[in-house]
Amino acid sequence: MPVSTDTLHIAGVLLLSIVAVEYGGTYMLRLVRGTIPATDLQLRFSRAGHAHAGVLVILTLVALPYVDATNLGGFWLFVARNGIWISAILMPLGFFLAVAGRDVQQPNRLLSLVYVGAAFLAAAVVTLGVGLLTV
């Protein structure tokens, strides 16, 4: 199965981004060990953000070659190819920014980024799934 140049470029950037997720793991270690002060909410949201970043980057790498196997075009091709990696940015960003600051007890309005990211994720996987079932 041939792989498009767009897929190769996105995959290359995502592979490099894994280093950033890895670095985030060192931040998580400092949080868990208590060397960085954080509330329980901040700790839980940071775990969720870090986990979503890693899983969604890997999911994008797994899904990308399938995009090239579909007959999708135009807008739907864009959604299938880009929706998952966009969610890999928005969802973790929402988790981290929603509890940024000192002694945070409630998430702020930036939590809405998690929901926007979830919408991108759902749109992408449904589009890709339908695209694969109609080949």
ROBA-105007 format. One record per residue: residue number from 1; residue in one letter; x, y, z negated of N, C-alpha, C, O in turn. Coordinates in Angstrom, 2 decimals, padded with zeros to 5 digits, m for minus. Example, Ala and Ser with C-alpha at 12.3 -4.5 7.8 and 13.67 -1.06 7.14 Angstrom:
BEGIN
[1,"A",[013.19,m005.69,m007.80],[012.30,m004.50,m007.80],[013.20,m003.30,m007.80],[014.24,m003.32,m008.46]];
[2,"S",[012.85,m002.25,m007.08],[013.67,m001.06,m007.14],[012.90,000.03,m007.87],[013.41,001.14,m008.04]];
This chain:
BEGIN
[1,"M",[000.86,m001.18,000.00],[000.00,000.00,000.00],[000.90,001.23,000.00],[001.73,001.39,m000.90]];
[2,"P",[000.75,002.11,000.99],[001.58,003.32,001.03],[001.17,004.30,m000.07],[000.00,004.41,m000.43]];
[3,"V",[002.15,005.00,m000.58],[001.93,005.99,m001.63],[002.19,007.37,m001.04],[003.21,007.59,m000.38]];
[4,"S",[001.27,008.31,m001.27],[001.39,009.65,m000.70],[002.47,010.46,m001.39],[002.88,010.17,m002.52]];
[5,"T",[002.93,011.48,m000.71],[003.92,012.39,m001.27],[003.35,013.10,m002.50],[004.06,013.31,m003.48]];
[6,"D",[002.07,013.47,m002.45],[001.43,014.12,m003.61],[001.49,013.22,m004.84],[001.81,013.67,m005.94]];
[7,"T",[001.19,011.94,m004.65],[001.24,010.99,m005.75],[002.65,010.86,m006.30],[002.85,010.84,m007.51]];
[8,"L",[003.63,010.79,m005.42],[005.02,010.68,m005.86],[005.46,011.90,m006.65],[006.15,011.77,m007.66]];
[9,"H",[005.06,013.08,m006.21],[005.45,014.31,m006.92],[004.80,014.39,m008.31],[005.46,014.73,m009.29]];
[10,"I",[003.51,014.07,m008.37],[002.83,014.10,m009.67],[003.46,013.06,m010.60],[003.69,013.35,m011.77]];
[11,"A",[003.72,011.87,m010.08],[004.32,010.82,m010.90],[005.71,011.24,m011.40],[006.06,010.97,m012.54]];
[12,"G",[006.48,011.90,m010.55],[007.80,012.36,m010.97],[007.72,013.36,m012.11],[008.48,013.27,m013.08]];
[13,"V",[006.81,014.31,m012.00],[006.64,015.31,m013.07],[006.16,014.63,m014.35],[006.64,014.96,m015.44]];
[14,"L",[005.23,013.69,m014.23],[004.71,013.01,m015.41],[005.78,012.17,m016.10],[005.84,012.13,m017.33]];
[15,"L",[006.62,011.51,m015.32],[007.70,010.74,m015.92],[008.64,011.65,m016.71],[009.10,011.29,m017.79]];
[16,"L",[008.92,012.83,m016.16],[009.76,013.79,m016.89],[009.03,014.32,m018.14],[009.67,014.61,m019.15]];
[17,"S",[007.71,014.45,m018.06],[006.96,014.97,m019.20],[006.96,014.01,m020.39],[006.70,014.43,m021.51]];
[18,"I",[007.25,012.76,m020.15],[007.30,011.79,m021.25],[008.37,012.19,m022.27],[008.25,011.86,m023.45]];
[19,"V",[009.40,012.90,m021.82],[010.42,013.39,m022.75],[009.79,014.39,m023.73],[010.14,014.41,m024.91]];
[20,"A",[008.87,015.22,m023.25],[008.19,016.16,m024.13],[007.31,015.43,m025.13],[007.25,015.81,m026.30]];
[21,"V",[006.63,014.38,m024.68],[005.81,013.59,m025.60],[006.71,012.92,m026.63],[006.36,012.84,m027.81]];
[22,"E",[007.84,012.45,m026.18],[008.81,011.82,m027.08],[009.28,012.83,m028.15],[009.36,012.50,m029.33]];
[23,"Y",[009.58,014.05,m027.71],[009.99,015.09,m028.65],[008.87,015.38,m029.64],[009.12,015.64,m030.82]];
[24,"G",[007.64,015.35,m029.16],[006.50,015.51,m030.05],[006.46,014.45,m031.13],[005.97,014.68,m032.23]];
[25,"G",[006.98,013.28,m030.81],[007.07,012.21,m031.80],[007.98,012.57,m032.95],[007.73,012.17,m034.09]];
[26,"T",[009.04,013.33,m032.67],[009.92,013.77,m033.77],[009.19,014.77,m034.65],[009.38,014.79,m035.87]];
[27,"Y",[008.36,015.61,m034.05],[007.52,016.54,m034.82],[006.56,015.74,m035.71],[006.37,016.07,m036.88]];
[28,"M",[005.96,014.69,m035.14],[005.04,013.86,m035.92],[005.76,013.19,m037.10],[005.20,013.09,m038.19]];
[29,"L",[006.98,012.74,m036.88],[007.74,012.13,m037.97],[007.97,013.13,m039.10],[007.87,012.77,m040.28]];
[30,"R",[008.29,014.37,m038.74],[008.50,015.40,m039.78],[007.20,015.68,m040.53],[007.21,015.89,m041.74]];
[31,"L",[006.08,015.70,m039.80],[004.78,015.91,m040.46],[004.47,014.78,m041.42],[004.10,015.01,m042.58]];
[32,"V",[004.61,013.56,m040.96],[004.27,012.39,m041.77],[005.17,012.29,m042.99],[004.72,011.90,m044.07]];
[33,"R",[006.43,012.64,m042.84],[007.37,012.58,m043.96],[007.21,013.75,m044.92],[007.81,013.75,m046.00]];
[34,"G",[006.42,014.74,m044.54],[006.17,015.87,m045.42],[007.22,016.97,m045.36],[007.21,017.87,m046.20]];
[35,"T",[008.12,016.93,m044.38],[009.13,017.98,m044.28],[008.57,019.24,m043.63],[009.19,020.31,m043.70]];
[36,"I",[007.42,019.12,m043.01],[006.69,020.28,m042.48],[005.37,020.33,m043.25],[004.64,019.34,m043.25]];
[37,"P",[005.06,021.45,m043.90],[003.81,021.51,m044.65],[002.60,021.47,m043.71],[002.58,022.15,m042.68]];
[38,"A",[001.61,020.67,m044.07],[000.40,020.56,m043.25],[m000.74,020.06,m044.12],[m000.55,019.31,m045.07]];
[39,"T",[m001.93,020.52,m043.76],[m003.12,020.01,m044.43],[m003.47,018.64,m043.84],[m002.92,018.23,m042.81]];
[40,"D",[m004.36,017.95,m044.51],[m004.79,016.65,m044.00],[m005.42,016.80,m042.61],[m005.19,015.96,m041.73]];
[41,"L",[m006.18,017.85,m042.41],[m006.79,018.11,m041.11],[m005.71,018.32,m040.04],[m005.81,017.76,m038.95]];
[42,"Q",[m004.71,019.10,m040.35],[m003.63,019.35,m039.40],[m002.89,018.06,m039.06],[m002.52,017.84,m037.91]];
[43,"L",[m002.67,017.23,m040.04],[m001.99,015.95,m039.81],[m002.84,015.06,m038.89],[m002.31,014.46,m037.95]];
[44,"R",[m004.12,014.96,m039.16],[m005.00,014.12,m038.35],[m005.12,014.64,m036.92],[m005.07,013.85,m035.97]];
[45,"F",[m005.26,015.95,m036.76],[m005.37,016.52,m035.42],[m004.05,016.39,m034.66],[m004.06,016.17,m033.45]];
[46,"S",[m002.94,016.52,m035.35],[m001.64,016.36,m034.69],[m001.45,014.93,m034.21],[m000.94,014.70,m033.11]];
[47,"R",[m001.86,013.97,m035.02],[m001.80,012.56,m034.58],[m002.66,012.34,m033.35],[m002.23,011.69,m032.39]];
[48,"A",[m003.86,012.89,m033.38],[m004.77,012.73,m032.23],[m004.20,013.39,m030.98],[m004.27,012.82,m029.89]];
[49,"G",[m003.64,014.58,m031.14],[m003.06,015.28,m029.98],[m001.90,014.52,m029.39],[m001.79,014.38,m028.17]];
[50,"H",[m001.02,014.02,m030.25],[000.15,013.29,m029.77],[m000.28,011.99,m029.09],[000.25,011.64,m028.03]];
[51,"A",[m001.21,011.28,m029.67],[m001.69,010.03,m029.08],[m002.36,010.26,m027.74],[m002.11,009.53,m026.78]];
[52,"H",[m003.21,011.27,m027.66],[m003.88,011.57,m026.39],[m002.87,011.95,m025.31],[m003.01,011.55,m024.16]];
[53,"A",[m001.86,012.71,m025.67],[m000.85,013.09,m024.68],[m000.19,011.86,m024.09],[m000.12,011.72,m022.87]];
[54,"G",[000.28,010.98,m024.93],[000.98,009.80,m024.44],[000.09,008.87,m023.64],[000.48,008.43,m022.56]];
[55,"V",[m001.08,008.58,m024.15],[m001.97,007.65,m023.47],[m002.44,008.20,m022.13],[m002.50,007.47,m021.14]];
[56,"L",[m002.76,009.48,m022.09],[m003.29,010.05,m020.84],[m002.20,010.21,m019.78],[m002.50,010.10,m018.58]];
[57,"V",[m000.97,010.46,m020.18],[000.12,010.50,m019.20],[000.31,009.11,m018.60],[000.44,008.97,m017.38]];
[58,"I",[000.31,008.09,m019.43],[000.46,006.72,m018.93],[m000.74,006.32,m018.07],[m000.57,005.69,m017.03]];
[59,"L",[m001.95,006.69,m018.50],[m003.14,006.38,m017.70],[m003.04,007.04,m016.32],[m003.41,006.42,m015.32]];
[60,"T",[m002.56,008.26,m016.27],[m002.40,008.92,m014.98],[m001.43,008.16,m014.10],[m001.70,007.96,m012.91]];
[61,"L",[m000.30,007.73,m014.66],[000.68,006.99,m013.88],[000.10,005.67,m013.37],[000.44,005.23,m012.26]];
[62,"V",[m000.75,005.04,m014.15],[m001.38,003.79,m013.72],[m002.42,004.06,m012.63],[m002.51,003.30,m011.67]];
[63,"A",[m003.19,005.13,m012.76],[m004.30,005.41,m011.85],[m003.86,006.01,m010.51],[m004.50,005.77,m009.49]];
[64,"L",[m002.79,006.78,m010.51],[m002.39,007.50,m009.29],[m002.28,006.63,m008.04],[m002.80,007.02,m007.00]];
[65,"P",[m001.63,005.49,m008.08],[m001.53,004.70,m006.84],[m002.90,004.27,m006.30],[m003.06,004.08,m005.10]];
[66,"Y",[m003.87,004.11,m007.19],[m005.21,003.73,m006.75],[m005.89,004.85,m005.98],[m006.72,004.59,m005.11]];
[67,"V",[m005.54,006.09,m006.28],[m006.13,007.23,m005.55],[m005.81,007.09,m004.06],[m006.66,007.34,m003.21]];
[68,"D",[m004.58,006.70,m003.77],[m004.18,006.56,m002.37],[m004.86,005.39,m001.68],[m004.83,005.30,m000.45]];
[69,"A",[m005.47,004.48,m002.44],[m006.16,003.33,m001.85],[m007.62,003.64,m001.52],[m008.31,002.81,m000.93]];
[70,"T",[m008.09,004.83,m001.89],[m009.49,005.19,m001.62],[m009.61,005.92,m000.29],[m008.61,006.25,000.35]];
[71,"N",[m010.85,006.15,000.10],[m011.14,006.97,001.29],[m011.62,008.36,000.88],[m012.25,009.05,001.67]];
[72,"L",[m011.31,008.76,m000.36],[m011.75,010.06,m000.84],[m011.04,011.17,m000.09],[m009.91,011.01,000.37]];
[73,"G",[m011.72,012.29,000.04],[m011.13,013.45,000.69],[m011.62,014.72,000.03],[m012.56,014.70,m000.76]];
[74,"G",[m010.97,015.82,000.36],[m011.39,017.13,m000.11],[m011.46,017.26,m001.61],[m010.54,016.88,m002.33]];
[75,"F",[m012.58,017.80,m002.08],[m012.79,018.05,m003.50],[m012.68,016.77,m004.32],[m012.05,016.77,m005.38]];
[76,"W",[m013.28,015.68,m003.83],[m013.29,014.43,m004.60],[m011.91,013.82,m004.72],[m011.57,013.22,m005.75]];
[77,"L",[m011.11,013.97,m003.69],[m009.72,013.51,m003.77],[m008.97,014.33,m004.81],[m008.18,013.78,m005.59]];
[78,"F",[m009.20,015.64,m004.82],[m008.57,016.50,m005.82],[m008.95,016.07,m007.23],[m008.09,015.96,m008.10]];
[79,"V",[m010.22,015.82,m007.45],[m010.70,015.41,m008.79],[m010.05,014.09,m009.20],[m009.55,013.97,m010.33]];
[80,"A",[m010.05,013.11,m008.31],[m009.50,011.79,m008.65],[m008.00,011.87,m008.90],[m007.49,011.21,m009.81]];
[81,"R",[m007.28,012.66,m008.11],[m005.82,012.72,m008.22],[m005.37,013.57,m009.41],[m004.33,013.28,m010.00]];
[82,"N",[m006.12,014.59,m009.77],[m005.63,015.56,m010.75],[m006.37,015.60,m012.08],[m005.85,016.14,m013.06]];
[83,"G",[m007.55,015.03,m012.14],[m008.36,015.15,m013.35],[m007.74,014.54,m014.59],[m007.84,015.11,m015.68]];
[84,"I",[m007.11,013.38,m014.44],[m006.57,012.71,m015.64],[m005.38,013.48,m016.18],[m005.28,013.68,m017.39]];
[85,"W",[m004.46,013.91,m015.31],[m003.30,014.64,m015.85],[m003.71,016.01,m016.38],[m003.08,016.51,m017.31]];
[86,"I",[m004.74,016.61,m015.82],[m005.24,017.87,m016.39],[m005.77,017.62,m017.80],[m005.53,018.42,m018.71]];
[87,"S",[m006.48,016.51,m017.98],[m006.98,016.18,m019.32],[m005.82,015.88,m020.27],[m005.93,016.11,m021.47]];
[88,"A",[m004.71,015.37,m019.74],[m003.53,015.08,m020.57],[m002.88,016.36,m021.09],[m002.09,016.31,m022.03]];
[89,"I",[m003.21,017.47,m020.49],[m002.73,018.77,m020.98],[m003.77,019.38,m021.92],[m003.45,019.81,m023.03]];
[90,"L",[m005.02,019.42,m021.45],[m006.06,020.14,m022.20],[m006.43,019.49,m023.53],[m006.58,020.19,m024.54]];
[91,"M",[m006.58,018.18,m023.55],[m007.01,017.53,m024.79],[m005.98,017.67,m025.91],[m006.35,018.10,m027.01]];
[92,"P",[m004.71,017.32,m025.69],[m003.74,017.53,m026.77],[m003.60,019.00,m027.16],[m003.47,019.32,m028.34]];
[93,"L",[m003.64,019.88,m026.16],[m003.54,021.31,m026.46],[m004.67,021.74,m027.38],[m004.45,022.50,m028.32]];
[94,"G",[m005.88,021.25,m027.12],[m007.02,021.56,m027.98],[m006.82,021.06,m029.40],[m007.10,021.78,m030.35]];
[95,"F",[m006.33,019.83,m029.53],[m006.09,019.29,m030.87],[m005.05,020.11,m031.63],[m005.23,020.42,m032.81]];
[96,"F",[m003.95,020.47,m030.95],[m002.88,021.20,m031.63],[m003.28,022.65,m031.93],[m003.06,023.13,m033.04]];
[97,"L",[m003.85,023.35,m030.96],[m004.18,024.76,m031.16],[m005.37,024.97,m032.09],[m005.49,026.03,m032.71]];
[98,"A",[m006.25,023.99,m032.19],[m007.44,024.13,m033.04],[m007.08,024.20,m034.52],[m007.88,024.66,m035.33]];
[99,"V",[m005.88,023.73,m034.88],[m005.49,023.73,m036.29],[m004.16,024.45,m036.51],[m003.48,024.23,m037.51]];
[100,"A",[m003.79,025.30,m035.56],[m002.53,026.04,m035.70],[m002.66,027.07,m036.82],[m003.70,027.70,m036.98]];
[101,"G",[m001.60,027.22,m037.59],[m001.58,028.19,m038.68],[m001.25,027.52,m040.00],[m000.90,026.34,m040.06]];
[102,"R",[m001.36,028.31,m041.07],[m001.05,027.80,m042.40],[m002.33,027.49,m043.16],[m003.30,028.24,m043.11]];
[103,"D",[m002.30,026.38,m043.86],[m003.40,025.96,m044.74],[m004.76,025.95,m044.03],[m005.75,026.43,m044.57]];
[104,"V",[m004.78,025.41,m042.83],[m006.02,025.35,m042.04],[m006.91,024.23,m042.56],[m006.47,023.09,m042.71]];
[105,"Q",[m008.16,024.56,m042.82],[m009.11,023.58,m043.35],[m010.21,023.24,m042.35],[m010.88,022.21,m042.49]];
[106,"Q",[m010.41,024.08,m041.35],[m011.43,023.87,m040.32],[m010.82,024.17,m038.95],[m010.04,025.12,m038.82]];
[107,"P",[m011.16,023.38,m037.92],[m010.65,023.70,m036.58],[m011.28,024.98,m036.05],[m012.42,025.31,m036.38]];
[108,"N",[m010.52,025.69,m035.22],[m011.04,026.92,m034.62],[m011.70,026.60,m033.27],[m011.86,025.44,m032.89]];
[109,"R",[m012.08,027.66,m032.55],[m012.82,027.48,m031.30],[m012.00,026.84,m030.18],[m012.57,026.38,m029.19]];
[110,"L",[m010.69,026.81,m030.33],[m009.87,026.18,m029.30],[m010.06,024.67,m029.23],[m009.56,024.01,m028.32]];
[111,"L",[m010.79,024.13,m030.19],[m011.17,022.72,m030.14],[m011.98,022.44,m028.87],[m012.03,021.30,m028.40]];
[112,"S",[m012.60,023.46,m028.32],[m013.39,023.29,m027.08],[m012.53,022.78,m025.92],[m013.05,022.19,m024.98]];
[113,"L",[m011.21,023.01,m025.99],[m010.32,022.48,m024.95],[m010.35,020.95,m024.91],[m010.16,020.35,m023.85]];
[114,"V",[m010.58,020.33,m026.04],[m010.69,018.86,m026.09],[m011.89,018.42,m025.25],[m011.80,017.45,m024.50]];
[115,"Y",[m013.00,019.12,m025.38],[m014.20,018.77,m024.64],[m014.05,019.05,m023.15],[m014.53,018.28,m022.32]];
[116,"V",[m013.40,020.15,m022.81],[m013.15,020.45,m021.40],[m012.24,019.37,m020.81],[m012.47,018.90,m019.70]];
[117,"G",[m011.21,019.00,m021.54],[m010.32,017.92,m021.09],[m011.06,016.61,m020.93],[m010.82,015.88,m019.97]];
[118,"A",[m011.97,016.31,m021.85],[m012.76,015.09,m021.75],[m013.64,015.10,m020.51],[m013.85,014.06,m019.88]];
[119,"A",[m014.15,016.26,m020.15],[m014.96,016.38,m018.93],[m014.11,016.10,m017.69],[m014.55,015.41,m016.77]];
[120,"F",[m012.88,016.64,m017.66],[m011.97,016.36,m016.55],[m011.66,014.87,m016.47],[m011.65,014.29,m015.38]];
[121,"L",[m011.41,014.25,m017.62],[m011.10,012.83,m017.65],[m012.27,012.01,m017.12],[m012.08,011.12,m016.29]];
[122,"A",[m013.46,012.29,m017.60],[m014.64,011.54,m017.16],[m014.87,011.73,m015.66],[m015.14,010.76,m014.95]];
[123,"A",[m014.76,012.96,m015.19],[m014.97,013.21,m013.76],[m013.96,012.45,m012.92],[m014.30,011.89,m011.88]];
[124,"A",[m012.71,012.42,m013.38],[m011.66,011.76,m012.60],[m011.84,010.26,m012.56],[m011.74,009.66,m011.49]];
[125,"V",[m012.10,009.64,m013.70],[m012.20,008.18,m013.70],[m013.47,007.69,m013.00],[m013.47,006.65,m012.35]];
[126,"V",[m014.56,008.44,m013.13],[m015.78,008.07,m012.41],[m015.57,008.23,m010.91],[m015.94,007.35,m010.13]];
[127,"T",[m014.97,009.34,m010.49],[m014.71,009.57,m009.07],[m013.79,008.50,m008.51],[m014.04,007.95,m007.44]];
[128,"L",[m012.72,008.20,m009.23],[m011.79,007.18,m008.76],[m012.46,005.80,m008.73],[m012.28,005.05,m007.77]];
[129,"G",[m013.20,005.48,m009.76],[m013.89,004.19,m009.78],[m014.86,004.03,m008.62],[m014.87,003.00,m007.95]];
[130,"V",[m015.67,005.05,m008.39],[m016.61,005.01,m007.26],[m015.85,004.95,m005.93],[m016.23,004.23,m005.01]];
[131,"G",[m014.77,005.73,m005.85],[m013.96,005.72,m004.63],[m013.38,004.35,m004.34],[m013.31,003.94,m003.18]];
[132,"L",[m012.98,003.63,m005.37],[m012.44,002.29,m005.16],[m013.52,001.27,m004.82],[m013.29,000.35,m004.04]];
[133,"L",[m014.71,001.45,m005.40],[m015.80,000.51,m005.13],[m016.41,000.70,m003.74],[m017.12,m000.19,m003.25]];
[134,"T",[m016.15,001.84,m003.12],[m016.74,002.11,m001.79],[m015.73,001.98,m000.66],[m016.01,002.40,000.46]];
[135,"V",[m014.57,001.42,m000.94],[m013.56,001.24,000.13],[m014.00,000.13,001.05],[m013.30,m000.18,002.01]];
